[in-house]
Amino acid sequence: MNLIMENIEVFYRVALFIQAAIVIPFAIMLVLLNRIVWKYSAFWDILWIAFASNRLVHLLSGGSYLVTPTGFISSVMITLQGFALAGLATVYLRRRLLLNKLFLLSPFFTMLPLLALGVFSQSQILTGLGIALLGLYGGVLSVVMMLSETVSRTLKIAVAVVIMILAGQTLSLVVIPEGSSLLPLRYVGNTIFVIVAVFLFFSLRVREELVSRQMYQTMANEILENVSDIVFRVSTDGRVLYYSKSFKEIMGNKEHLSPGQQGEADEMNDSLKLETLVGRIISDKDVEEETCRVHLSQVDRWYEFRIRKNDYGHKTVFDFMGRDIQADIEKEKQLQKEREKASELDEARVTFLSNLSHELKTPLTIIMGYSETLREDLPPSRQQMVDAILESAKYQLRLVNDLLDLTRLGSKMLDVEIESVDIEQIINETVEQFRPLAERKHLLLMASTGELPERFNTDPVKLVRVLNNVMGNALKFTEQGKISVMVRRESEDVLLFRVEDTGIGIRKEDLGRIFERFVRISRAGSSRGTGLGLSLAKELVSLLGGRIWIESEEGSGTIVYFTIRDLKEAA
């Protein structure tokens, strides 16, 4: 009899060692696995760690629950198992109730006190009741999963087995006392529980993965079924991996796309156009992302395809997303028609103003010609009257030219005609043109030039127009003193012009608006003007590659600066 008991004891310890050697590394593996699955739950970690730790405590204590302090540590591990089972029950219940939190924490208020008292009082009954509660929590988890519609029939059978094992395990703690020859039967249940629990773990995880994937697949299919865009994915060998309803309407049930035959795009049918597009993208190894437009004659609509290359490890796929841009195309056509119509109207307006300008210039030229002829034979008193006629005619001619140039500038129809010119000659001729008017107003008109290049590439007509506008303003708003015109080289290919007067000046608040079109600055002694002169000068200076700015104080005169650039390269 003693020999039998010794053999049972040896078998018992060997069973404990084997169980610990298997369960502990297996539990560590399950903890690691739990972190890489789709839906992580900390309660699974707690269950496996507590179970493995308890196996280690059992091995060290020889299997007895009634050993202190290892017995108390075992009690804590068993309580943590109950806590994990309660937590999993709340997870799979999928309801957020206040009772969930109370149920989750209940093992610490029920199991732990019973197990601790059982250890310290060496009461088999209290220990059995504490472990019986572990079976109760396992049973609750089992009932929750059995009632769940997402758990399969196979899993429900496995859950029923776990309930029976836990019930038998609890019963064995009460029926089989310490030291009995049947004591190893307790741990047979533990081993079966581990096997079934592992099966449940993997089954639930796989089930969750399948359910989640199926859910997302269903959502993706619903989107592809209802989306109006042409969406499909192909592999590098042309195999269609998924597609939308719009793709199916064009391509049918084709599961493989091969490069289409080459030919004129208008001669291809829609299927061939898409196959040609797919073939070109697949054969181009450098393509990562591309956008192109395709006209599908079957539906008579334009589509803009965005193609993106995606790499999944060693697998490469191409995603095609075709957006219906027919409305955009029609808007573009409408805008193009409106632009062409506006351009035609603009051109007609410029033509009309050119004709009008010509019609106005002809009588003005005649008036100026006859006035100059008449002036020669008239006495001085009469010459002043003719001079007034000439001045008014010239002023009218400048207005006509300004209006015409401003219209052409607004229509981008004013071209720059570059010539190689002598800047000093242009300055002297322009100054001499204004000298008679300056002398009549008893103003000193001076011109000075620094070291200038012999020839300079610019548009002489536009340069003279700028000088006329700037000097005309200086003469208009200067009643006494002088007007000086200076030009010098600012850099290798830039000239700086400076026109200074001793006139009435400009108020500080008006300087910001001085170059705006049709803006007339109210100044004493001035009643004439359209507000075109300086705005036109700014536009012309910009065409000549420069800029213009003004420095002025009210009552202290005005200085106008502008630059022009050598346009040799543009020529």
BELBEL-V934363 format. One record per residue. PSI is psi as a letter, one per 30 degrees, with the letter a starting at -180 (* if undefined). OMEGA is omega in whole degrees, -180 to 180 (* if undefined). Layout:
psi | omega
PSI | OMEGA
PSI | OMEGA
This chain:
psi | omega
e | 178
e | 180
e | 179
e | -180
e | 178
e | 178
e | 178
e | 180
e | 179
e | 179
e | -179
e | -178
e | 177
e | 179
e | 178
e | -178
e | -180
e | -180
e | 179
e | -178
f | 180
e | -172
e | -174
e | 179
e | 179
e | 178
e | 178
e | 179
e | -180
e | 177
e | 178
e | 180
e | -178
f | -176
f | -178
f | 178
l | -173
e | -177
j | -176
k | 175
k | -178
f | -178
e | 175
e | 178
e | -178
e | -179
e | -177
e | -179
e | -180
e | -179
e | 180
e | 179
e | 180
e | 177
e | 179
e | 178
e | 179
e | -180
e | -178
e | -176
f | -180
g | 175
f | -177
k | 175
f | -170
h | 179
k | -180
k | 5
f | -178
f | 177
e | 178
e | 177
e | 177
e | 178
e | 179
e | -180
e | 179
e | 178
e | 178
e | 175
e | 177
e | 177
e | 180
e | 179
e | 178
e | 179
e | 179
e | 177
e | 178
e | 179
e | -176
f | 174
e | 176
h | 175
k | -179
j | 180
l | 177
e | 180
f | 179
e | -179
e | 178
e | 179
e | -179
e | -176
f | -175
e | 178
e | -179
f | -180
f | -178
d | -176
e | -174
e | 177
e | -179
e | -179
e | 180
e | 178
e | 178
e | -180
e | -173
f | 177
f | -179
h | 180
j | 179
e | -177
e | 180
e | 178
e | 179
e | 178
e | 179
e | 180
f | 176
e | 177
e | 175
e | 176
e | 179
e | 179
e | 175
e | 178
e | 178
e | 177
e | -179
e | 180
e | 179
e | -178
e | 180
e | 179
f | -178
k | 180
f | -178
f | -179
k | -176
l | -179
e | 179
e | 179
e | 179
e | 176
e | 179
e | 178
e | 178
e | 177
e | 179
e | 179
e | 180
e | -180
e | 180
e | 178
e | 178
e | 179
e | 179
e | 180
e | -178
f | 180
f | -180
e | -175
e | -176
j | -178
l | 176
k | 179
f | -180
l | 178
f | 179
g | -177
e | 179
f | -180
f | 177
e | -171
f | 169
e | 177
e | 178
e | -179
e | 178
e | 179
e | 179
e | -178
e | -178
e | 180
e | 177
e | 177
e | 178
e | -178
e | -179
e | -178
e | 180
e | 180
e | 179
e | 179
e | 179
e | 178
e | -178
e | -180
e | -179
e | 179
e | 179
e | 179
e | -180
e | 178
e | 178
e | 178
e | 180
e | 180
e | 179
e | 178
e | -179
e | -179
e | -174
f | -178
k | -180
f | -180
l | 176
j | -176
k | 174
l | 178
k | 179
l | 175
l | -178
f | 177
g | 176
g | -179
k | -180
j | -177
e | 171
l | -177
l | 179
l | -179
e | -180
e | 177
e | -179
e | -180
f | -179
e | -171
f | -175
b | -179
h | -180
k | 178
f | -180
k | 179
k | 177
l | -180
k | -178
l | 179
k | 180
k | 179
a | 178
k | -176
e | -178
f | -178
f | -178
k | 170
l | -174
e | 180
e | -179
e | 178
e | 180
e | 179
e | 178
e | 178
e | 179
e | -180
e | -180
e | -179
e | -178
e | -177
f | 180
j | -176
f | -176
f | -176
k | 174
e | 179
k | -176
l | 176
k | 179
l | -179
k | -180
k | 176
k | 179
j | -174
f | -178
e | 178
f | 180
h | 180
l | 175
k | 177
k | 174
j | -178
k | 171
j | -177
k | -179
k | 178
k | 179
k | 178
k | 175
i | -177
c | 179
g | -177
k | 180
k | 178
l | 178
k | 178
k | 179
k | 178
j | -177
j | -179
k | 179
j | -179
g | -179
e | 179
e | 178
e | 179
e | 180
e | 177
e | 178
e | 179
e | 180
e | 178
e | 179
e | 178
e | 180
e | 177
e | 179
e | 179
e | 179
e | 179
e | 178
e | 179
e | 180
e | 179
e | 178
e | 179
e | 179
e | 179
e | 179
e | -179
e | 177
e | 178
e | 179
e | 179
e | 179
e | -180
e | 179
e | -178
e | -176
e | 178
e | 179
e | 178
e | 179
e | 180
e | -178
e | -180
e | -180
e | -180
e | 179
e | 178
e | -180
e | -174
e | -174
e | -175
g | -177
l | 174
l | -177
e | -179
e | 179
e | 179
e | 178
e | 178
e | 179
e | 177
e | 178
e | 177
e | -180
e | -179
e | 180
e | 180
e | 178
e | 178
e | 179
e | 180
e | 178
e | 178
e | 179
e | 180
e | 179
e | -179
e | -180
e | 180
e | 180
e | 177
e | 179
e | 177
e | 179
f | -180
g | -179
h | -177
g | 180
j | -177
l | 175
k | 180
j | -171
k | 175
l | 173
j | -170
l | 175
j | -175
e | -178
e | 179
e | 179
e | -180
e | -177
e | -180
e | -180
e | 179
e | 180
e | 178
e | -178
f | -174
e | 180
e | 180
e | 179
e | 180
e | 178
f | 178
g | 179
h | 178
k | 176
k | -179
j | -175
l | 176
k | 178
k | 180
k | 176
a | 178
j | -176
l | 174
l | -179
e | 179
k | -179
k | -176
j | 179
a | 176
j | -174
e | -179
e | -179
e | 177
e | 178
e | 178
e | 178
e | 180
e | 179
e | -179
e | -177
e | -179
e | 177
e | 176
e | -180
e | 179
e | -177
e | -173
g | 177
k | -178
f | 178
l | 180
b | -174
l | 174
k | -179
k | 178
k | -178
k | 175
k | 178
l | 179
k | 178
e | 176
a | -174
e | -176
g | -179
k | 175
k | 179
k | 177
k | -178
j | 179
j | -175
k | 176
l | 178
h | -175
a | -172
f | 178
a | -177
k | 177
k | -176
e | -178
f | -180
f | -176
e | -179
f | -177
g | -169
f | -178
g | 179
k | -179
k | 174
g | 177
j | 178
k | 179
k | -179
j | 179
k | -177
k | 177
g | -178
k | 177
f | -179
l | 175
k | -180
f | -176
g | -179
f | -169
e | -176
e | 178
e | 176
e | 178
e | 179
e | 180
e | -179
e | 178
e | 178
e | 177
e | -179
g | 174
g | -178
a | 178
l | -177
k | 178
l | -173
k | 170
k | -177
l | 171
k | -178
k | 180
f | -176
g | 179
l | -175
k | 173
k | 177
k | 177
k | 167
l | -180
l | 171
l | -177
k | 176
k | -174
h | -178
e | -179
e | 179
e | 180
* | *
